[in-house]
Amino acid sequence: MNSFAKRALGATLVLAIAAPVYAGSPSEPVIEPVPTPIAVTPSSDWTGGYVGVQLGYGELTEDLEGDGMIGGIAAGYDWDLGDWVVGIGADVNLGDISTDAGDLDSLTRLKVRGGYDFGGTMLYATTGASYADSGDFGNSWGYFGGIGVEHMLDDAWSLTGEVAVHQFDDFNDYDQVNATTATVGLNYRF
């Protein structure tokens, strides 16, 4: 047997042995489906209590002028009525709003709010009683109104931002004092 015949016989044997391996192979590659990730969105149920912290800026105008940083704590309870949310709350802000007459030390509020539920975000309006206290020039009750937005990060945590205008009509020797506050906060909801 010559060398060409030996090679041809060897190649034939290799193909004969390998043919059964390829015989059952599919003609097209198998494509397995990949699971699609599902985004987890926070619950949009606003019903429940909350406590939180806030930080912001306050400015006094009219008969007493000054500005400075404020910060404090907040607590409240909301009721989710479908597309609408109503709630009650209170907050205490300490600060160092400096004026020519001295410093405004604290601003406390009792409030109600109502807003529209956009799912995980609520746009709201708020109003209520406001109490300002200063060791330098006394204290006064007033009222306020404001707007804000709150966004749920998950079922337990939410971010909030609010702008409010406070009016005090009789602040001891000053006829009228207006305070504008802008705050951002972090609430724990339960």
Backbone hydrogen bonds in HBPLUS format (Angstrom, degrees):
<---DONOR---> <-ACCEPTOR-->    atom                        ^
c    i                          cat <-CA-CA->   ^        H-A-AA   ^      H-
h    n   atom  resd res      DA  || num        DHA   H-A  angle D-A-AA Bond
n    s   type  num  typ     dist DA aas  dist angle  dist       angle   num
A0006-LYS N   A0002-ASN O   3.07 MM   4  6.38 151.8  2.15 148.5 157.0     1
A0007-ARG N   A0003-SER O   3.05 MM   4  6.25 158.7  2.10 145.5 150.5     2
A0008-ALA N   A0004-PHE O   2.98 MM   4  6.19 162.5  2.01 149.8 154.9     3
A0009-LEU N   A0005-ALA O   2.93 MM   4  6.05 156.4  1.99 145.4 151.7     4
A0010-GLY N   A0006-LYS O   2.97 MM   4  6.14 156.8  2.02 146.0 152.3     5
A0011-ALA N   A0007-ARG O   2.94 MM   4  6.15 160.5  1.98 152.5 157.4     6
A0012-THR N   A0008-ALA O   3.03 MM   4  6.15 151.8  2.11 141.3 149.0     7
A0013-LEU N   A0009-LEU O   3.01 MM   4  6.24 155.9  2.07 146.6 152.6     8
A0014-VAL N   A0010-GLY O   2.99 MM   4  6.25 161.7  2.03 149.8 154.5     9
A0015-LEU N   A0011-ALA O   3.01 MM   4  6.18 162.3  2.04 147.1 151.9    10
A0016-ALA N   A0012-THR O   2.90 MM   4  6.06 150.7  1.99 144.5 153.2    11
A0017-ILE N   A0013-LEU O   2.96 MM   4  6.20 152.5  2.04 149.6 156.2    12
A0018-ALA N   A0014-VAL O   2.94 MM   4  6.05 158.6  1.98 148.9 155.3    13
A0019-ALA N   A0015-LEU O   2.89 MM   4  5.75 138.2  2.06 143.5 151.7    14
A0021-VAL N   A0018-ALA O   3.09 MM   3  5.46 131.1  2.34 109.2 121.9    15
A0023-ALA N   A0019-ALA O   3.05 MM   4  6.08 129.3  2.31 146.2 160.7    16
A0025-SER N   A0022-TYR O   3.27 MM   3  5.31 161.7  2.31 106.2 111.6    17
A0048-GLY N   A0078-ASP O   2.99 MM  30  5.50 156.1  2.04 147.6 146.1    18
A0078-ASP N   A0048-GLY O   2.96 MM  30  5.50 165.8  1.98 147.3 148.8    19
A0190-PHE N   A0049-GLY O   2.83 MM 141  5.38 168.4  1.84 146.9 150.1    20
A0050-TYR N   A0076-GLY O   2.97 MM  26  5.50 144.3  2.10 149.8 147.6    21
A0076-GLY N   A0050-TYR O   3.07 MM  26  5.50 147.7  2.18 150.2 150.4    22
A0051-VAL N   A0188-TYR O   3.07 MM 137  5.45 152.6  2.14 145.5 152.6    23
A0188-TYR N   A0051-VAL O   2.69 MM 137  5.45 170.8  1.70 171.0 171.1    24
A0052-GLY N   A0074-ALA O   2.85 MM  22  5.09 146.4  1.97 148.5 145.6    25
A0074-ALA N   A0052-GLY O   2.94 MM  22  5.09 152.5  2.02 133.1 134.1    26
A0053-VAL N   A0186-LEU O   3.09 MM 133  5.63 152.2  2.18 149.0 152.0    27
A0186-LEU N   A0053-VAL O   2.97 MM 133  5.63 150.9  2.06 154.8 163.9    28
A0054-GLN N   A0072-GLY O   2.94 MM  18  5.42 152.3  2.02 143.8 144.2    29
A0072-GLY N   A0054-GLN O   2.93 MM  18  5.42 155.0  2.00 140.1 146.4    30
A0055-LEU N   A0184-VAL O   2.90 MM 129  5.63 157.7  1.95 162.1 168.1    31
A0184-VAL N   A0055-LEU O   2.91 MM 129  5.63 159.5  1.96 155.9 159.3    32
A0056-GLY N   A0070-ILE O   2.82 MM  14  5.22 158.0  1.87 155.3 149.2    33
A0070-ILE N   A0056-GLY O   3.02 MM  14  5.22 164.4  2.04 121.6 123.9    34
A0057-TYR N   A0182-ALA O   2.92 MM 125  5.43 151.4  2.00 148.5 156.8    35
A0182-ALA N   A0057-TYR O   2.97 MM 125  5.43 152.7  2.05 155.0 162.6    36
A0058-GLY N   A0068-GLY O   2.88 MM  10  5.59 167.1  1.89 170.9 175.3    37
A0068-GLY N   A0058-GLY O   2.99 MM  10  5.59 145.4  2.11 157.1 162.1    38
A0059-GLU N   A0180-THR O   2.87 MM 121  5.27 148.2  1.97 146.4 156.7    39
A0180-THR N   A0059-GLU O   2.84 MM 121  5.27 157.7  1.89 151.1 157.2    40
A0060-LEU N   A0066-GLY O   2.69 MM   6  5.07 166.0  1.71 151.1 156.2    41
A0066-GLY N   A0060-LEU O   3.25 MM   6  5.07 151.7  2.33 126.7 124.2    42
A0061-THR N   A0178-ASN O   2.79 MM 117  5.19 152.9  1.86 147.8 154.4    43
A0178-ASN N   A0061-THR O   3.16 MM 117  5.19 170.5  2.17 133.7 136.6    44
A0063-ASP N   A0176-GLN O   3.11 MM 113  5.86 160.0  2.15 166.7 171.1    45
A0096-ASP N   A0069-MET O   3.38 MM  27  6.25 154.5  2.45 167.0 174.2    46
A0071-GLY N   A0094-LEU O   2.91 MM  23  5.55 147.5  2.01 153.6 164.2    47
A0094-LEU N   A0071-GLY O   2.82 MM  23  5.55 158.6  1.87 154.0 148.5    48
A0073-ILE N   A0092-VAL O   3.07 MM  19  5.63 138.2  2.25 152.8 157.8    49
A0092-VAL N   A0073-ILE O   3.02 MM  19  5.63 157.0  2.07 156.6 163.7    50
A0075-ALA N   A0090-ALA O   2.96 MM  15  5.62 153.8  2.03 165.7 170.5    51
A0090-ALA N   A0075-ALA O   2.88 MM  15  5.62 155.1  1.94 164.2 167.3    52
A0077-TYR N   A0088-ILE O   2.96 MM  11  5.61 154.8  2.02 152.6 158.0    53
A0088-ILE N   A0077-TYR O   2.98 MM  11  5.61 152.2  2.06 157.2 163.6    54
A0079-TRP N   A0086-VAL O   2.71 MM   7  5.41 158.4  1.76 168.0 174.8    55
A0086-VAL N   A0079-TRP O   3.06 MM   7  5.41 157.6  2.12 150.5 154.6    56
A0081-LEU N   A0084-TRP O   2.69 MM   3  5.16 161.4  1.72 167.0 171.0    57
A0117-ASP N   A0083-ASP O   2.69 MM  34  5.04 178.1  1.69 151.7 152.1    58
A0085-VAL N   A0115-GLY O   2.87 MM  30  5.18 157.1  1.93 147.3 149.7    59
A0115-GLY N   A0085-VAL O   2.75 MM  30  5.18 156.1  1.81 153.0 159.2    60
A0087-GLY N   A0113-ARG O   2.87 MM  26  5.23 144.8  1.99 153.2 151.8    61
A0113-ARG N   A0087-GLY O   2.90 MM  26  5.23 152.8  1.98 142.9 142.8    62
A0089-GLY N   A0111-LYS O   2.94 MM  22  5.25 145.7  2.06 149.7 146.3    63
A0111-LYS N   A0089-GLY O   2.86 MM  22  5.25 176.5  1.86 148.0 148.2    64
A0091-ASP N   A0109-ARG O   3.04 MM  18  5.40 150.6  2.13 142.1 148.7    65
A0109-ARG N   A0091-ASP O   2.91 MM  18  5.40 161.4  1.95 154.7 159.0    66
A0093-ASN N   A0107-LEU O   2.93 MM  14  5.17 157.4  1.98 138.9 146.1    67
A0107-LEU N   A0093-ASN O   2.84 MM  14  5.17 152.8  1.91 149.5 157.5    68
A0095-GLY N   A0105-ASP O   2.98 MM  10  5.36 152.9  2.05 142.2 140.3    69
A0097-ILE N   A0104-LEU O   3.45 MM   7  5.13 160.2  2.49 147.3 143.9    70
A0104-LEU N   A0097-ILE O   2.88 MM   7  5.13 162.6  1.91 142.9 147.4    71
A0099-THR N   A0102-GLY O   2.77 MM   3  5.15 143.9  1.90 142.0 154.2    72
A0102-GLY N   A0099-THR O   3.32 MM   3  5.15 152.1  2.40  95.5 103.5    73
A0105-ASP N   A0133-ASP O   2.87 MM  28  5.81 136.0  2.06 140.8 154.8    74
A0106-SER N   A0133-ASP O   3.18 MM  27  5.31 155.2  2.24 146.3 148.0    75
A0133-ASP N   A0106-SER O   3.04 MM  27  5.31 160.2  2.08 146.0 147.6    76
A0108-THR N   A0131-TYR O   2.84 MM  23  5.10 167.9  1.86 152.8 155.0    77
A0131-TYR N   A0108-THR O   2.77 MM  23  5.10 158.3  1.82 155.6 160.3    78
A0110-LEU N   A0129-ALA O   3.01 MM  19  5.32 159.5  2.05 146.4 152.5    79
A0129-ALA N   A0110-LEU O   2.99 MM  19  5.32 127.4  2.27 150.6 161.1    80
A0112-VAL N   A0127-THR O   2.95 MM  15  5.76 158.8  2.00 168.7 175.4    81
A0127-THR N   A0112-VAL O   3.09 MM  15  5.76 154.8  2.16 155.6 162.6    82
A0114-GLY N   A0125-ALA O   3.03 MM  11  5.67 156.8  2.09 159.5 166.9    83
A0125-ALA N   A0114-GLY O   2.93 MM  11  5.67 160.1  1.97 156.9 158.0    84
A0116-TYR N   A0123-LEU O   2.86 MM   7  5.52 148.0  1.97 160.9 161.6    85
A0123-LEU N   A0116-TYR O   3.20 MM   7  5.52 151.8  2.28 151.9 154.1    86
A0118-PHE N   A0121-THR O   2.73 MM   3  5.18 160.2  1.77 170.6 175.3    87
A0152-MET N   A0120-GLY O   2.81 MM  32  5.29 166.1  1.82 162.2 166.8    88
A0122-MET N   A0150-GLU O   2.78 MM  28  5.22 163.2  1.80 157.6 163.5    89
A0150-GLU N   A0122-MET O   2.87 MM  28  5.22 155.9  1.93 149.1 157.0    90
A0124-TYR N   A0148-GLY O   2.92 MM  24  5.34 171.4  1.93 145.4 148.1    91
A0148-GLY N   A0124-TYR O   2.92 MM  24  5.34 156.0  1.98 149.4 148.8    92
A0126-THR N   A0146-GLY O   2.91 MM  20  5.21 161.0  1.95 139.2 140.7    93
A0146-GLY N   A0126-THR O   2.85 MM  20  5.21 148.3  1.95 153.7 152.6    94
A0128-GLY N   A0144-PHE O   3.34 MM  16  5.74 145.8  2.46 143.5 141.1    95
A0144-PHE N   A0128-GLY O   3.09 MM  16  5.74 146.8  2.20 151.5 154.3    96
A0130-SER N   A0142-GLY O   3.00 MM  12  4.96 167.3  2.02 116.8 117.2    97
A0142-GLY N   A0130-SER O   2.66 MM  12  4.96 149.3  1.75 159.2 160.6    98
A0132-ALA N   A0140-SER O   2.99 MM   8  5.52 164.8  2.01 163.1 163.9    99
A0140-SER N   A0132-ALA O   3.01 MM   8  5.52 150.8  2.09 150.7 156.3   100
A0134-SER N   A0138-GLY O   2.71 MM   4  5.05 136.3  1.90 141.4 156.0   101
A0138-GLY N   A0134-SER O   3.12 MM   4  5.05 128.6  2.40 133.7 134.1   102
A0143-TYR N   A0167-GLN O   3.17 MM  24  5.64 152.0  2.25 146.7 152.6   103
A0167-GLN N   A0143-TYR O   2.85 MM  24  5.64 160.6  1.88 167.4 173.0   104
A0145-GLY N   A0165-VAL O   3.12 MM  20  5.66 147.7  2.23 145.2 154.0   105
A0165-VAL N   A0145-GLY O   2.91 MM  20  5.66 165.2  1.94 163.3 162.8   106
A0147-ILE N   A0163-VAL O   3.01 MM  16  5.72 149.1  2.11 161.8 167.0   107
A0163-VAL N   A0147-ILE O   2.99 MM  16  5.72 164.1  2.02 170.2 175.2   108
A0149-VAL N   A0161-GLY O   2.92 MM  12  5.50 152.9  2.00 155.1 163.4   109
A0161-GLY N   A0149-VAL O   2.93 MM  12  5.50 151.3  2.01 158.5 166.7   110
A0151-HIS N   A0159-LEU O   2.77 MM   8  5.27 160.7  1.81 156.2 163.0   111
A0159-LEU N   A0151-HIS O   2.84 MM   8  5.27 155.7  1.90 155.1 155.3   112
A0153-LEU N   A0157-TRP O   2.80 MM   4  5.48 158.3  1.85 139.0 146.0   113
A0154-ASP N   A0157-TRP O   3.40 MM   3  5.58 157.1  2.45 145.9 144.9   114
A0189-ARG N   A0156-ALA O   2.61 MM  33  4.83 169.7  1.62 149.0 152.5   115
A0158-SER N   A0187-ASN O   3.02 MM  29  5.20 151.4  2.10 143.0 147.4   116
A0187-ASN N   A0158-SER O   2.85 MM  29  5.20 168.5  1.86 156.0 159.8   117
A0160-THR N   A0185-GLY O   2.95 MM  25  5.00 158.4  2.00 136.8 137.6   118
A0185-GLY N   A0160-THR O   2.77 MM  25  5.00 153.9  1.84 143.7 145.2   119
A0162-GLU N   A0183-THR O   2.91 MM  21  5.40 158.6  1.96 152.2 156.1   120
A0183-THR N   A0162-GLU O   2.88 MM  21  5.40 160.7  1.92 156.4 162.8   121
A0164-ALA N   A0181-THR O   2.92 MM  17  5.35 159.7  1.96 150.2 156.1   122
A0181-THR N   A0164-ALA O   2.88 MM  17  5.35 162.9  1.91 154.3 160.2   123
A0166-HIS N   A0179-ALA O   2.62 MM  13  4.91 169.3  1.63 158.5 162.3   124
A0179-ALA N   A0166-HIS O   2.91 MM  13  4.91 159.5  1.95 131.9 137.8   125
A0168-PHE N   A0177-VAL O   2.84 MM   9  5.16 159.4  1.88 157.9 164.2   126
A0177-VAL N   A0168-PHE O   2.85 MM   9  5.16 161.5  1.88 152.0 158.3   127
A0171-PHE N   A0174-TYR O   3.05 MM   3  5.14 140.1  2.21 166.2 167.4   128
A0174-TYR N   A0171-PHE O   2.93 MM   3  5.14 165.0  1.95 127.3 128.9   129
